[in-house]
Amino acid sequence: MARSFNKRNLTTGDIAKLCGVNFRTVIRWIQRGHLKAFQLPGRGDNRVQVADFIEFLGENNMPIPEELQPTGRRVLIV
């Protein structure tokens, strides 16, 4: 998967593709409290912050997808 994720929040579909599981599995992780998420107003779709997803992967000994790994150095100019 060569696609880069420049988003701060991921959908359950994004996470399912990155983990190679069905999106319902991701929803189950959220419902059971394994993966931190928030619901959007209206339909109540779930979103997961990238940082929370990376933390979840680490806690469950799952590899961090290449698309989510930092690319290059970031410089802070003060």
Summary of the structure (lengths in Angstrom):
residues: 78
radius of gyration: 13.5
end to end distance: 35.8
largest distance: 44.4
contacts: 164
relative contact order: 0.20
helix: 38%
strand: 12%
